Amino acid sequence: MEIIYYPDDSCPNNWTESVIALGNFDGVHRGHAKLLERVNSRAAERGVTAAVLTFDPHPPKVIRPDKAPALLMTTQQKITYLEQSGIHATAIVRFTGGLAQWTPEQFVTSVLVDWLHVAEVWVGSNFLFGHERKGNFSLLRSLGSIYDFRVAKIDPVRYKDFVVSSTRIRRLLSEGYVDEAGSLLGHHYCIDGEVVRGSNRGTHQGFPTANLLTDNEILPPDGVYASTVTIDGVIHAAVTNIGVRPTFEISGDRVVESHLLRFSGDLYGRHVRVAFVKRLREERLFSSSSELKNQIVVDCEEARALFEKMSL
């Protein structure tokens, strides 16, 4: 994937007359996937580059940081998922307080026209842009007519009874419904990070865990989850606990620790991905470590039964 930044980089020659998807793409969910599929198709018809134009930092973090939502993905995760969708290139606007003051037309002329020289721009149905979000699809299409590029949008994507949106996915994750969130995403919700040393209590109980240090902003609620851990591209079935381990500590730090069901080896210092498949139970206080150990056995068996029905 070729990546350029505004205003640092020049637009490569092979990007001229590109077809782009414009938006934040937090989570790269089913709605985004439909938009990206359309862009890939149109770019192939034209024989040009299929690209995404997005922003970093997320604009609300600059405009109203006290009300900005936590993000579903890190920038690197977003780029990875965009590449997996078939997108050739990503243009990232370095969003600043100054840029937040731009009128919609200033954004169009400076970024879409003068920088990227776009041929087509595709957006979601609720896309807004420019100072105080005054720009909408109708205005963007009007500006496209003036500056000679086509503008189109996709209708909202529904999954069962829900319109797919990053906001709804965040709500589901905050309530522990990681399986439903995954259905709207089109992939399991995941966090990336480095395996760090923990207290080794899991090892002493016969269930060694990989403790994850992550930059992801959203963690599901405290509890035990059937999960997967990806190591060097290989997916392993696991059980992940999020919480403070109340059986051992009265006021411990919140940790993410995963026990891999069919793996042995040293993971310290390795970068892994933990994906949440289903919540098994809440985190709770046990009267003894042996009672906790018995519950972990039950958790692992429940996870194994679930994974037997799935293809990892």
C-alpha positions in Angstrom: 0.0 0.0 0.0 1.3 3.4 -1.0 0.7 6.1 1.7 1.0 9.9 1.3 0.3 12.7 3.8 -1.1 16.1 3.3 0.5 18.6 3.2 3.9 16.9 3.4 3.9 14.8 0.2 3.3 15.4 -3.4 0.7 13.3 -5.2 2.4 10.5 -7.2 1.8 10.6 -10.9 0.1 7.3 -11.0 -2.6 8.7 -8.7 -3.8 11.2 -11.2 -7.6 10.9 -12.0 -8.0 8.5 -9.1 -11.2 7.2 -7.7 -11.3 7.8 -3.9 -13.4 6.9 -0.9 -13.5 9.8 1.5 -14.2 9.4 5.2 -12.9 8.5 8.6 -13.3 4.7 8.2 -13.1 4.0 12.0 -13.5 0.2 12.3 -13.6 -0.4 8.6 -17.1 -2.0 9.1 -19.6 -3.5 6.7 -20.8 0.0 5.5 -17.2 1.0 4.8 -16.7 -2.3 3.0 -19.5 -1.6 0.6 -18.1 1.8 -0.1 -14.6 0.4 -0.7 -15.9 -2.3 -3.0 -17.6 0.3 -5.1 -14.5 2.4 -5.3 -12.4 -0.6 -6.3 -14.9 -1.5 -9.0 -15.0 2.0 -10.4 -11.2 2.4 -10.4 -10.9 -0.9 -12.2 -13.4 0.2 -14.9 -11.4 3.4 -15.4 -8.0 1.8 -15.1 -6.9 4.1 -12.4 -5.8 4.0 -8.7 -8.4 3.1 -6.1 -7.5 5.2 -3.0 -8.9 6.3 0.4 -8.7 9.8 1.8 -8.9 9.9 5.5 -7.7 12.0 8.5 -5.2 11.7 11.4 -5.9 12.6 14.1 -9.6 11.9 14.0 -11.2 15.3 13.5 -13.3 15.3 16.7 -10.1 14.9 18.8 -8.9 18.3 17.4 -12.3 20.1 17.3 -13.8 19.0 20.5 -11.4 16.6 22.4 -13.6 16.5 25.5 -16.4 14.9 23.5 -14.4 12.9 21.0 -15.3 9.2 20.8 -12.8 6.5 21.5 -11.6 4.9 18.3 -12.3 1.4 17.2 -8.9 1.1 15.4 -5.4 2.5 15.5 -4.2 4.2 12.4 -2.0 1.2 11.5 -4.9 -1.2 12.0 -7.0 0.9 9.7 -4.4 0.9 7.0 -4.0 -2.9 7.2 -7.8 -3.4 6.8 -8.0 -0.9 3.9 -5.2 -2.8 2.2 -6.9 -6.1 2.7 -10.0 -4.6 1.1 -8.1 -4.2 -2.2 -7.4 -0.4 -1.9 -4.1 0.5 -3.6 -3.3 3.7 -1.8 -4.2 5.9 1.2 -3.9 9.6 1.5 -3.9 10.9 5.0 -4.7 14.5 5.9 -2.8 15.7 9.0 -5.8 17.3 10.7 -5.1 20.5 12.6 -7.0 23.3 14.3 -6.2 25.5 11.3 -7.6 23.0 8.8 -10.7 22.7 10.9 -11.4 26.3 10.0 -11.4 25.6 6.3 -14.7 26.1 4.4 -15.9 23.1 2.4 -14.8 24.7 -0.8 -11.3 25.4 0.5 -11.0 21.7 1.5 -12.2 20.6 -2.0 -9.9 22.9 -3.9 -6.8 22.4 -1.7 -7.0 18.6 -1.1 -9.2 17.0 -3.7 -8.4 19.2 -6.7 -4.9 20.7 -6.3 -3.3 17.9 -4.3 -5.0 14.6 -5.5 -6.5 15.6 -8.9 -9.4 13.3 -8.3 -11.7 11.9 -11.0 -14.4 10.5 -8.7 -15.2 10.8 -5.0 -17.4 8.4 -3.1 -18.8 9.0 0.4 -21.2 7.5 2.8 -24.7 8.9 3.1 -24.1 10.9 6.3 -20.7 12.4 5.3 -20.1 16.0 6.5 -17.0 18.1 6.0 -15.6 21.6 6.3 -15.8 24.3 9.1 -18.6 23.4 11.5 -19.5 20.4 9.3 -21.3 22.7 6.9 -20.4 20.6 3.8 -22.8 17.8 2.9 -23.2 15.5 -0.1 -25.2 18.0 -2.1 -22.6 20.7 -1.7 -19.8 18.2 -2.5 -21.6 17.2 -5.7 -22.1 20.8 -6.7 -18.4 21.5 -6.1 -17.6 18.5 -8.1 -19.5 19.9 -11.1 -17.5 23.1 -10.8 -14.1 21.5 -10.5 -14.8 18.6 -12.9 -14.9 15.5 -10.8 -17.8 13.1 -10.2 -19.3 12.6 -6.7 -21.4 9.7 -5.6 -22.6 8.1 -2.4 -23.8 4.7 -1.1 -27.0 4.2 0.9 -26.8 3.2 4.6 -25.9 -0.5 5.0 -28.1 -2.6 7.3 -27.3 -5.7 9.1 -30.4 -7.5 10.3 -32.4 -4.7 12.0 -29.5 -2.2 12.4 -27.9 0.5 10.3 -24.2 -0.3 10.5 -22.3 2.6 12.1 -19.1 3.1 14.2 -21.3 4.6 16.9 -23.5 1.6 17.2 -20.5 -0.7 17.2 -18.9 1.3 20.1 -22.1 0.9 22.1 -22.2 -2.8 21.6 -18.6 -3.2 22.6 -19.2 -1.0 25.7 -21.9 -3.4 26.8 -19.9 -6.5 26.1 -21.7 -7.7 23.0 -18.5 -8.4 21.1 -20.2 -11.1 18.9 -22.8 -8.6 17.8 -20.2 -5.9 17.3 -18.2 -8.3 15.1 -21.3 -9.0 13.0 -21.7 -5.3 12.2 -17.9 -4.9 11.7 -17.8 -7.9 9.4 -14.8 -9.1 11.4 -14.0 -9.7 15.1 -13.2 -6.6 17.1 -9.4 -6.8 17.8 -6.7 -5.1 19.7 -2.9 -5.2 18.9 0.0 -4.9 21.2 3.1 -6.3 22.8 3.2 -9.2 25.2 4.7 -8.0 28.5 5.5 -9.7 31.8 2.8 -10.1 34.3 2.6 -11.6 37.8 2.9 -15.2 36.6 -0.2 -16.2 38.6 -1.7 -17.9 35.5 1.5 -20.0 35.1 1.4 -21.1 38.7 -2.2 -22.3 38.3 -1.4 -24.2 35.1 -2.9 -21.6 32.8 -0.1 -19.4 31.5 -1.3 -16.1 30.0 0.1 -13.5 27.6 -0.4 -10.0 29.1 -1.0 -7.4 26.4 0.1 -3.8 26.4 -2.0 -2.1 23.7 -2.5 1.3 22.2 -6.1 0.6 21.3 -8.5 3.0 22.8 -11.5 0.6 23.4 -11.5 -2.4 25.6 -14.7 -4.5 26.1 -16.0 -4.5 29.7 -14.2 -6.5 32.4 -15.0 -10.2 31.9 -13.9 -13.4 30.3 -14.1 -13.8 26.5 -13.6 -16.6 23.9 -11.0 -15.0 21.7 -8.2 -15.6 19.2 -4.6 -14.6 19.4 -2.7 -14.1 16.1 1.0 -14.6 16.2 3.1 -14.2 13.0 -0.1 -14.6 10.9 -1.2 -17.8 12.7 -4.5 -17.7 14.6 -4.7 -19.5 17.9 -7.8 -20.2 20.0 -7.7 -18.5 23.4 -9.6 -17.3 26.4 -9.0 -13.7 27.4 -9.7 -12.1 30.7 -10.0 -8.3 31.0 -10.1 -6.9 34.5 -8.3 -6.3 37.8 -8.1 -9.9 39.1 -10.1 -9.3 42.3 -9.4 -12.7 43.7 -5.8 -11.7 44.1 -5.8 -7.9 44.4 -8.1 -5.5 46.0 -7.3 -2.6 43.7 -5.2 -4.0 41.0 -4.4 -2.5 37.6 -6.7 -3.4 34.7 -5.0 -6.0 32.5 -5.7 -7.9 29.3 -4.4 -11.5 29.6 -5.0 -14.3 27.2 -4.5 -18.1 27.7 -3.9 -19.8 24.4 -5.6 -23.2 24.4 -3.2 -25.1 22.1 0.1 -23.2 22.3 3.3 -23.4 24.4 6.2 -21.0 24.1 7.7 -17.7 25.1 5.7 -14.8 23.8 7.4 -12.0 25.8 8.2 -9.0 23.6 6.2 -10.4 20.6 3.5 -8.3 18.9 0.2 -10.1 18.7 -3.4 -9.4 17.9 -6.3 -10.4 20.3 -9.7 -10.7 18.6 -12.9 -11.0 20.8 -15.3 -13.7 19.7 -17.9 -14.0 22.5 -18.3 -12.9 26.1 -18.4 -16.0 28.4 -19.0 -14.3 31.8 -18.3 -11.3 33.9 -15.2 -11.0 36.0 -15.9 -11.9 39.6 -14.3 -12.5 43.0 -13.7 -16.1 44.0 -13.3 -17.4 47.5 -10.0 -19.1 46.8 -7.5 -19.6 44.0 -8.6 -23.2 43.6 -12.2 -22.1 43.0 -10.9 -19.7 40.4 -8.9 -22.5 38.8 -12.0 -24.7 38.6 -13.8 -21.9 36.8 -11.0 -21.3 34.4 -11.3 -25.0 33.4 -15.0 -24.4 32.7 -14.2 -21.3 30.7 -11.7 -23.1 28.6 -14.1 -26.0 27.9 -16.8 -23.5 26.9 -14.4 -21.8 24.5 -13.3 -25.1 23.0 -16.9 -26.1 22.4 -17.5 -22.8 20.7 -14.4 -23.0 18.5 -15.3 -26.6 17.4 -18.3 -25.0 15.7 -16.1 -22.4 14.0 -13.3 -22.3 11.4 -10.5 -20.2 12.7 
